Amino acid sequence: KQRRASSFLYSVILGAAQPNPGTQTVERAPPCPVVAPRAEWPGFRVRCASRNDGRGRCVRNPDAIIAVYMMASRRNGTLYTGVTSDLHDRVWKHKLGTFKGFTDDHGCKGLVWFEPHLGMTEAIAREKKIKKWRRAWKLALIEGGNPIWADLAADWYG
């Protein structure tokens, strides 16, 4: 079987991964698994990000989600807006307090909102726009998709 893959972009439509049209054909590209909560986002596209393993080799992370996200200390509490190429890993680091600074000082450990993107360039542009917003607009954005301010990553780490 041949699959289309170039930058390992896949479309996720109702939970089914499909190759991104217009990419070159290669022998059996590794599949990009689709797991919750991504299946709940119709039209969401997953990018399998590459990482350098420290020995000059790239290792793909099939679960990587490029996203703009907001962490909160509590409902209507301190907010932190960030961008990442691997949402799952970044949220885990926030929860552990690995990042010394704003999120650790203010206890922003709950993922209350995120928005997936196709690439880092557009994600960074969106993050910069959101960071310039008034607080009320950010609260409205969160409450539009997460009215009870539940931690969206509560069940990600078992």
Secondary structure, 3 states (H helix, E strand, C coil): CEEECCCCEEEEECCEEEECCCCCEEECCCCCCCCCCHHHCCCCEEECEEEECCCCCEEEECCCCCEEEEEECCCCCCEEEEEECCHHHHHHHHHHCCCCCHHHHHCCCEEEEEEECCCHHHHHHHHHHHHHCCHHHHHHHHHHHCCCCCCCCCCCCC
